[in-house]
Amino acid sequence: MGENTSAGAVTVSRAGAVALVMIDRPLKRNALSTHMESELQRAIQSGDVSSSRAVVITGAGGCFSAGADTTELREMTPSAIASYYRESGGVYEQIANLRQPVIVAITGYCLGGGLELALAADTRVADEDAVFGFPEIGIGILPSSGGVTRAIRCVGAGRARDLVLRGRRFGAVEAERWGILNELTKRGETVTRALQIASELAELDPLALEHTKQVLMASEESSLQASLLLERLAYAALNRT
């Protein structure tokens, strides 16, 4: 294998109005190095993604992502780490803030940074054999690309504390029961199902989807009264289109 194969790549293809983003670093189980994060940034900024109406993200080789490639970050100074989050490390928030609905299709391992990436999406579909977890505590760090924040919002503070502090792995059935996953599929059917969901969303009005997604995201941070106001303002804006 050559150097480029070892470094990995992110490919983009189209299925009608849906963009399929594929994480492809087989030698490292699709570990998310700074190179791979930059590849993800390039992919989501591509014309195929920007002109799409829905996005599916998945991993090649039967694995979504075994986590962040932390080896290259260990020697970084605090200022270098701050720069990292402004650069390639910002891709998780960029994915969360895409105007289109984002669906992740999870097979195999979805650990650490891979789980943080999955939580940044709008909808998560996984095969019944997928494995999840935040193992960071075992190497003396914590999930820091939105993992803690989104886990609390997704499963509640008590469950999130258990998952992050213990660092244990858990299966797809548990992930669905706790609300991390929206759907389970049989092995080999996950990407197909994610593309089906994306195609259904792609048929809806893109402006309505964009406004609704923004209201959903903002409402997680808002009081009841502020959230109600956001709904009404968005409705008024859409009603004039």
C-alpha positions as CSV (number, residue, x, y, z in Angstrom):
1,M,0.0,0.0,0.0
2,G,1.2,3.5,-0.8
3,E,1.4,6.5,1.4
4,N,-1.8,8.0,0.0
5,T,-3.7,4.8,0.8
6,S,-2.4,4.8,4.4
7,A,-3.4,8.5,4.8
8,G,-6.9,7.8,3.5
9,A,-9.3,9.8,1.5
10,V,-13.0,11.0,1.6
11,T,-14.9,10.5,-1.6
12,V,-18.2,12.1,-2.8
13,S,-20.7,10.6,-5.2
14,R,-24.2,11.4,-6.1
15,A,-27.4,9.4,-6.1
16,G,-29.8,11.8,-7.7
17,A,-30.3,14.8,-5.3
18,V,-28.5,12.9,-2.5
19,A,-24.7,13.3,-1.9
20,L,-22.9,10.2,-0.5
21,V,-19.8,11.0,1.5
22,M,-17.5,8.0,2.1
23,I,-14.7,7.9,4.7
24,D,-12.1,5.6,3.2
25,R,-9.0,4.8,5.3
26,P,-9.1,1.0,5.5
27,L,-5.6,0.5,7.1
28,K,-6.7,2.5,10.2
29,R,-10.4,1.5,10.4
30,N,-11.3,5.0,9.1
31,A,-9.6,6.7,12.0
32,L,-10.1,10.5,11.8
33,S,-6.7,12.1,11.5
34,T,-6.2,15.8,10.8
35,H,-5.7,14.8,7.1
36,M,-9.1,12.9,7.1
37,E,-10.8,15.8,8.8
38,S,-9.4,18.1,6.1
39,E,-10.7,15.6,3.6
40,L,-14.1,15.7,5.1
41,Q,-14.0,19.5,5.0
42,R,-13.1,19.4,1.3
43,A,-15.9,16.9,0.7
44,I,-18.7,18.9,2.4
45,Q,-17.6,22.0,0.5
46,S,-17.6,20.3,-2.8
47,G,-20.1,21.1,-5.5
48,D,-21.7,17.6,-5.2
49,V,-22.6,18.3,-1.6
50,S,-23.5,22.0,-1.9
51,S,-25.9,21.3,-4.7
52,S,-27.5,18.3,-3.0
53,R,-30.7,18.3,-1.0
54,A,-29.6,15.7,1.5
55,V,-26.3,14.1,2.6
56,V,-25.4,10.6,3.7
57,I,-22.1,10.0,5.4
58,T,-20.7,6.4,5.8
59,G,-17.4,4.5,6.1
60,A,-15.8,2.1,3.7
61,G,-14.8,-1.4,4.5
62,G,-17.6,-2.3,6.9
63,C,-16.5,0.3,9.6
64,F,-17.8,3.8,10.2
65,S,-14.8,5.1,12.2
66,A,-12.8,3.6,15.0
67,G,-12.2,7.1,16.4
68,A,-9.9,10.1,16.2
69,D,-6.3,9.5,15.4
70,T,-5.0,10.9,18.7
71,T,-1.3,10.1,18.1
72,E,-0.6,13.3,16.2
73,L,-2.2,15.5,18.8
74,R,-0.3,14.3,21.8
75,E,2.7,16.6,21.4
76,M,0.6,19.7,20.6
77,T,0.8,22.7,22.8
78,P,-2.4,24.3,24.1
79,S,-2.1,27.1,21.4
80,A,-1.6,24.5,18.7
81,I,-4.7,22.6,19.9
82,A,-6.7,25.8,19.8
83,S,-5.6,26.3,16.2
84,Y,-6.5,22.7,15.4
85,Y,-10.1,23.3,16.6
86,R,-10.3,26.4,14.3
87,E,-9.0,24.4,11.4
88,S,-9.6,20.7,10.6
89,G,-11.1,20.0,14.1
90,G,-13.9,22.3,13.2
91,V,-15.4,19.9,10.7
92,Y,-17.8,18.3,13.2
93,E,-19.6,21.6,13.7
94,Q,-19.5,22.3,10.0
95,I,-21.3,19.1,9.3
96,A,-23.8,19.8,12.1
97,N,-24.5,23.2,10.5
98,L,-25.0,22.0,6.9
99,R,-28.2,23.4,5.5
100,Q,-29.2,20.0,4.3
101,P,-30.4,17.1,6.4
102,V,-27.4,14.8,7.2
103,I,-27.9,11.0,7.7
104,V,-25.1,8.8,8.9
105,A,-25.0,5.1,7.9
106,I,-23.1,3.2,10.6
107,T,-21.5,-0.2,10.2
108,G,-18.9,-1.8,12.5
109,Y,-17.1,0.4,14.9
110,C,-18.4,3.9,15.7
111,L,-16.0,4.9,18.5
112,G,-14.7,8.2,19.9
113,G,-14.4,10.8,17.2
114,G,-16.5,8.5,15.0
115,L,-19.4,8.7,17.5
116,E,-18.9,12.4,17.8
117,L,-19.2,12.7,14.0
118,A,-22.4,10.5,14.1
119,L,-23.9,12.7,16.8
120,A,-23.4,15.8,14.7
121,A,-25.8,14.4,12.1
122,D,-29.5,14.7,12.0
123,T,-30.4,11.0,11.7
124,R,-28.4,7.9,12.5
125,V,-29.0,4.5,11.0
126,A,-26.9,1.5,12.0
127,D,-26.6,-2.2,11.4
128,E,-27.5,-4.5,14.2
129,D,-23.8,-5.5,14.7
130,A,-22.5,-1.9,15.1
131,V,-20.4,-1.1,18.2
132,F,-20.3,2.3,19.9
133,G,-18.4,4.0,22.7
134,F,-16.4,6.9,24.0
135,P,-13.0,5.3,24.9
136,E,-11.2,8.6,25.5
137,I,-11.1,8.4,29.3
138,G,-8.9,5.2,29.0
139,I,-6.1,7.2,27.4
140,G,-6.4,10.2,29.7
141,I,-8.5,12.6,27.5
142,L,-12.2,13.2,26.9
143,P,-14.5,13.6,23.9
144,S,-13.8,17.2,22.8
145,S,-15.4,17.5,19.3
146,G,-19.0,17.9,20.6
147,G,-19.2,14.4,22.1
148,V,-19.9,15.4,25.7
149,T,-22.2,18.2,24.7
150,R,-24.3,16.3,22.2
151,A,-24.4,13.1,24.3
152,I,-26.0,15.0,27.1
153,R,-28.6,16.5,24.8
154,C,-29.2,13.1,23.1
155,V,-29.4,10.7,26.0
156,G,-29.6,12.9,29.1
157,A,-27.0,13.9,31.7
158,G,-27.1,10.7,33.7
159,R,-26.6,8.3,30.8
160,A,-24.0,10.6,29.2
161,R,-22.0,10.6,32.4
162,D,-22.0,6.8,32.5
163,L,-20.9,6.5,28.9
164,V,-18.2,9.1,29.0
165,L,-16.7,8.4,32.4
166,R,-16.7,4.6,32.1
167,G,-15.7,4.6,28.5
168,R,-17.5,1.3,27.9
169,R,-18.6,0.0,24.6
170,F,-22.2,-0.7,23.8
171,G,-24.2,-2.3,21.0
172,A,-26.7,-1.0,18.5
173,V,-29.7,-2.3,20.3
174,E,-28.8,-0.2,23.4
175,A,-28.0,2.8,21.2
176,E,-31.4,2.6,19.6
177,R,-33.1,2.2,23.0
178,W,-31.3,5.2,24.4
179,G,-32.2,7.4,21.4
180,I,-28.7,7.6,19.8
181,L,-30.0,5.7,16.8
182,N,-33.1,6.4,14.8
183,E,-33.2,3.0,13.0
184,L,-31.6,-0.4,13.0
185,T,-31.0,-2.5,9.9
186,K,-29.7,-5.9,9.1
187,R,-26.1,-6.2,8.1
188,G,-25.5,-5.0,4.5
189,E,-28.7,-2.9,4.4
190,T,-27.6,0.2,6.3
191,V,-26.4,2.4,3.4
192,T,-29.4,1.5,1.3
193,R,-31.7,2.5,4.1
194,A,-29.9,5.8,4.8
195,L,-30.1,6.6,1.1
196,Q,-33.8,5.9,1.1
197,I,-34.4,8.3,4.0
198,A,-32.2,10.9,2.3
199,S,-34.1,10.5,-0.9
200,E,-37.4,11.0,0.9
201,L,-36.1,14.2,2.5
202,A,-34.6,15.4,-0.8
203,E,-38.2,15.5,-2.2
204,L,-39.3,18.1,0.4
205,D,-38.9,21.8,0.1
206,P,-35.2,22.7,0.8
207,L,-36.0,26.0,2.3
208,A,-38.5,24.5,4.7
209,L,-36.0,21.8,5.7
210,E,-33.2,24.4,6.3
211,H,-35.4,26.6,8.4
212,T,-36.8,23.7,10.4
213,K,-33.3,22.3,11.0
214,Q,-32.2,25.7,12.3
215,V,-35.1,25.9,14.7
216,L,-34.6,22.4,15.9
217,M,-30.9,23.1,16.7
218,A,-31.6,26.5,18.3
219,S,-34.4,25.1,20.4
220,E,-32.0,22.7,22.2
221,E,-30.4,25.8,23.7
222,S,-33.5,28.0,24.2
223,S,-36.1,28.6,26.8
224,L,-39.7,27.5,26.1
225,Q,-40.7,31.1,25.2
226,A,-37.7,31.6,23.0
227,S,-38.3,28.3,21.2
228,L,-41.9,29.2,20.5
229,L,-40.9,32.5,19.1
230,L,-38.4,30.9,16.8
231,E,-41.1,28.5,15.5
232,R,-43.4,31.4,14.8
233,L,-40.8,33.6,13.1
234,A,-39.7,30.7,10.9
235,Y,-43.3,29.9,10.0
236,A,-43.9,33.5,9.1
237,A,-40.8,33.5,6.9
238,L,-41.7,30.3,5.1
239,N,-45.3,31.4,4.6
240,R,-44.2,34.2,2.4
241,T,-42.2,31.9,0.0
